[in-house]
Amino acid sequence: MSSTTATAESDYYETLQISKNADQETIQRVFRMLAQRFHPDNLDTGNDEKFREIHEAFLVLSDPAKRAEYDIRHETFRQERWRFIAAGPPGETDFGVEQQLRFMVLEILYSRRRTDPYRPGLSQLELQEMLGRPREHLEFTLWYLAQKKLVTRGDQSNLVITSEGIDFVEEHAPDKRRYLRITGRA
């Protein structure tokens, strides 16, 4: 993908962890900090893929013409995603969907912690892809789980289940499976 042609999934503001209203000085300062952290030559935190994403976002957002073009596409995409969210899944209550989503996130992070203890976290993007949900669907869920101290942010801002989260999954998993069988969703 060229730096002037962002895909619908690219959120350069999120990649650089900045506000849409950030000025050029902020963009450059944040880029330098993130580039230093994720540069492939950094033995502790280097990440080639993340570095390329950051660099691509910087190339677009630091150029006023490219940024203006990107902002138009970004806003259109954002509005379309919110329309999808507002419609919601047919025939399900919002509370039930949210509770199920929270439990699915915890189960995924639980499984990750057990199967890969040296890399126990997942990025928000990985969770989005695994759950088939856009970022906006996960914002409230992840906020809630973090407030309850069931998940936390680990290395490189990856989401990691806490010991409280593990206890919650283990305490509620049998009840959840029973509920899913009774309603025919197993």
SVG drawing of the C-alpha trace seen along z (x, -y; Angstrom):
<svg xmlns="http://www.w3.org/2000/svg" viewBox="-35 -22 55 49">
<polyline fill="none" stroke="black" stroke-width="0.4" points="0.0,0.0 1.4,-3.4 1.6,-6.1 -1.0,-8.2 -3.6,-5.4 -4.9,-4.4 -7.1,-1.4 -10.4,-1.7 -8.9,0.2 -6.0,-2.3 -6.5,-4.7 -3.3,-6.8 -4.4,-8.8 -4.8,-5.7 -1.5,-4.3 0.3,-7.4 -1.9,-7.6 -2.8,-11.2 -5.9,-13.3 -7.4,-14.2 -6.7,-17.8 -3.0,-17.3 -0.7,-20.0 2.5,-19.3 4.8,-19.7 2.9,-17.1 2.8,-14.7 6.6,-15.0 7.3,-14.6 5.1,-11.5 6.4,-10.0 10.1,-10.4 9.2,-8.8 7.3,-5.8 9.9,-5.4 12.7,-5.2 10.7,-2.6 9.7,-0.4 12.8,-0.8 14.0,2.6 17.5,1.8 16.1,1.4 16.9,4.8 14.4,4.4 11.2,3.1 12.0,3.2 9.1,4.3 9.6,4.0 5.8,4.2 4.8,1.6 7.6,-0.7 6.4,-0.6 2.8,-1.4 4.1,-4.3 6.2,-5.6 3.3,-5.3 1.0,-7.2 3.6,-9.9 4.2,-10.3 0.5,-11.0 -0.3,-13.1 2.8,-15.3 2.0,-16.4 -0.9,-18.9 -2.3,-17.9 -2.1,-14.2 -3.6,-14.7 -6.6,-16.7 -7.2,-13.9 -6.9,-11.2 -9.2,-13.1 -12.0,-13.1 -11.7,-9.3 -11.2,-8.7 -14.4,-10.7 -16.5,-9.0 -15.4,-5.5 -15.9,-6.4 -19.5,-7.6 -20.2,-4.3 -19.0,-2.2 -21.1,-4.2 -24.2,-3.6 -23.4,0.1 -23.0,0.0 -26.2,-2.0 -28.1,0.7 -26.7,3.4 -27.2,7.1 -30.8,8.1 -32.9,9.7 -30.5,9.4 -30.6,7.1 -27.7,4.7 -27.0,5.9 -26.8,9.6 -24.5,8.9 -22.2,6.8 -22.0,9.4 -21.3,12.1 -18.6,9.9 -16.9,9.3 -16.8,13.0 -15.4,13.8 -12.6,11.2 -11.7,12.7 -11.8,16.3 -9.5,15.3 -7.1,13.6 -7.3,16.5 -6.4,18.9 -3.6,16.8 -2.1,16.5 -2.2,20.3 -0.9,21.2 1.8,18.6 3.0,17.4 6.0,15.6 3.6,13.5 0.4,13.4 -1.1,10.3 -2.9,9.4 -3.2,6.1 -6.6,4.5 -6.4,5.0 -5.8,8.7 -8.9,8.9 -10.9,7.0 -10.0,9.5 -10.6,12.5 -14.0,11.3 -15.0,9.9 -15.9,6.6 -14.9,3.0 -12.9,1.0 -15.9,-1.0 -17.7,2.2 -14.7,3.0 -14.1,-0.4 -16.8,-0.2 -16.0,3.5 -12.3,3.0 -12.9,-0.1 -15.2,1.9 -12.9,4.9 -10.0,2.6 -12.0,0.7 -13.0,4.0 -9.2,4.9 -10.0,8.0 -7.6,6.9 -4.6,4.6 -2.2,3.2 1.1,5.0 4.1,4.7 3.6,2.6 0.1,1.8 -1.1,5.3 -4.2,6.4 -3.4,9.0 -5.8,10.9 -5.1,10.3 -5.3,12.8 -8.8,11.4 -9.8,12.0 -8.6,15.6 -10.6,16.1 -13.7,14.6 -13.4,16.9 -12.9,19.9 -15.8,19.1 -18.2,18.3 -17.3,20.6 -19.5,23.5 -22.5,21.2 -21.9,19.6 -21.7,22.9 -24.9,24.1 -26.6,20.8 -25.4,21.2 -26.7,24.8 -30.1,23.9 -30.6,21.1 -29.3,23.3 -26.3,21.2 -23.6,23.7"/>
</svg>
